[in-house]
Amino acid sequence: MSYIDGFVIAVPTSNKKKFIEHAELADAVFTDLGATRVVECWADDVPEGKITDFGKAVQATADESVVLSWIEWPDKETRDAAMNKMMSEDFKDERMDMEKNPMPFDGARLIFGGFETVVEL
């Protein structure tokens, strides 16, 4: 079964266009390294919870929108190989260069994790 990397980010709402441009460049790196699909979703119907919610998870402010993203990999081995390659000192790709393609959000509040697929329909 596939392997999923999931992300939740708070992005300044005014940076929506910048975020899309950033993602279009950076996300292609993942597909070049073996990802089968990358999805970026801008909050549309994200209710505020009493105890927790997506916004609270990333400390989103009133002028920020929540983005839910995921990368689908054919398996964990492909994902691990891609991540190892990206983290190596030899990896050079302008699409991931922070000076040429800066993140239009606070990366310190990005939450992420890798997930083993247990049900796939």
C-alpha positions as CSV (number, residue, x, y, z in Angstrom):
1,M,0.0,0.0,0.0
2,S,1.0,3.6,-0.4
3,Y,2.7,5.8,2.1
4,I,1.5,9.3,3.0
5,D,3.3,12.4,4.3
6,G,0.7,14.8,5.8
7,F,1.1,18.5,6.5
8,V,-1.0,21.2,8.1
9,I,0.2,24.9,7.7
10,A,-1.1,28.3,8.6
11,V,-0.6,30.6,5.7
12,P,-1.3,34.4,5.6
13,T,-4.5,34.6,3.6
14,S,-3.0,37.5,1.6
15,N,-0.2,35.0,0.5
16,K,-2.6,32.5,-1.2
17,K,-1.2,33.3,-4.7
18,K,2.4,33.2,-3.4
19,F,1.7,29.9,-1.7
20,I,0.3,28.3,-4.9
21,E,3.3,29.5,-6.9
22,H,5.7,28.2,-4.2
23,A,3.9,24.8,-4.1
24,E,3.8,24.5,-7.9
25,L,7.6,24.7,-7.9
26,A,8.5,22.8,-4.8
27,D,5.9,20.0,-5.1
28,A,7.3,19.0,-8.5
29,V,10.5,18.0,-6.7
30,F,8.6,15.3,-4.8
31,T,7.1,13.9,-8.0
32,D,10.5,13.9,-9.6
33,L,11.7,11.8,-6.7
34,G,9.0,9.3,-7.0
35,A,5.8,10.7,-5.4
36,T,2.7,9.6,-7.2
37,R,0.6,12.6,-6.1
38,V,0.9,15.8,-4.2
39,V,-2.3,17.7,-3.0
40,E,-2.5,21.2,-1.5
41,C,-5.9,22.2,0.0
42,W,-6.9,25.7,1.1
43,A,-9.4,25.9,4.0
44,D,-12.9,26.4,2.8
45,D,-15.2,24.9,5.5
46,V,-13.0,24.5,8.6
47,P,-15.0,25.0,11.8
48,E,-13.5,26.3,15.0
49,G,-13.6,23.6,17.7
50,K,-14.2,23.9,21.4
51,I,-11.2,21.9,22.4
52,T,-9.0,21.7,19.2
53,D,-9.2,22.2,15.5
54,F,-7.0,22.7,12.5
55,G,-6.4,26.3,13.2
56,K,-5.5,25.8,16.8
57,A,-3.1,23.0,15.8
58,V,-1.0,25.5,13.8
59,Q,-1.8,28.6,15.9
60,A,-3.5,30.2,12.9
61,T,-4.4,33.9,13.4
62,A,-7.5,35.7,12.1
63,D,-5.5,36.8,9.0
64,E,-4.3,33.3,8.2
65,S,-5.9,30.3,6.4
66,V,-5.2,26.7,7.1
67,V,-3.7,24.5,4.4
68,L,-3.9,20.7,4.4
69,S,-1.4,19.0,2.2
70,W,-0.3,15.5,1.5
71,I,2.2,13.6,-0.6
72,E,1.4,10.1,-1.8
73,W,4.3,7.7,-2.3
74,P,4.1,4.2,-3.8
75,D,5.7,2.9,-0.5
76,K,7.8,4.0,2.5
77,E,11.0,2.9,0.8
78,T,10.5,5.3,-2.0
79,R,9.6,8.1,0.4
80,D,12.6,7.4,2.6
81,A,15.0,7.4,-0.4
82,A,13.5,10.7,-1.6
83,M,13.8,12.3,1.8
84,N,17.4,11.1,2.2
85,K,18.3,12.4,-1.2
86,M,16.7,15.8,-0.4
87,M,18.5,16.1,3.0
88,S,21.9,15.2,1.6
89,E,24.5,17.9,1.2
90,D,24.8,17.0,-2.5
91,F,21.1,17.8,-3.2
92,K,20.8,21.0,-5.2
93,D,17.5,22.0,-6.7
94,E,16.5,25.7,-7.3
95,R,12.9,24.8,-6.7
96,M,13.8,24.1,-3.0
97,D,16.2,27.0,-2.6
98,M,14.8,29.2,0.1
99,E,16.2,32.4,-1.5
100,K,14.7,31.7,-4.9
101,N,11.5,30.0,-3.7
102,P,10.9,31.3,-0.1
103,M,8.1,29.7,2.0
104,P,5.2,32.2,2.2
105,F,4.3,31.0,5.7
106,D,5.9,30.4,9.1
107,G,7.6,27.0,8.8
108,A,7.9,26.8,12.6
109,R,4.2,26.2,12.9
110,L,4.0,23.6,10.1
111,I,3.0,20.2,11.5
112,F,3.8,17.0,9.5
113,G,4.2,13.3,9.8
114,G,4.5,10.1,7.8
115,F,1.5,7.7,7.8
116,E,1.2,4.0,6.9
117,T,-1.9,3.4,4.8
118,V,-4.2,0.9,6.5
119,V,-7.3,1.2,4.4
120,E,-7.4,2.3,0.7
121,L,-10.6,2.2,-1.4
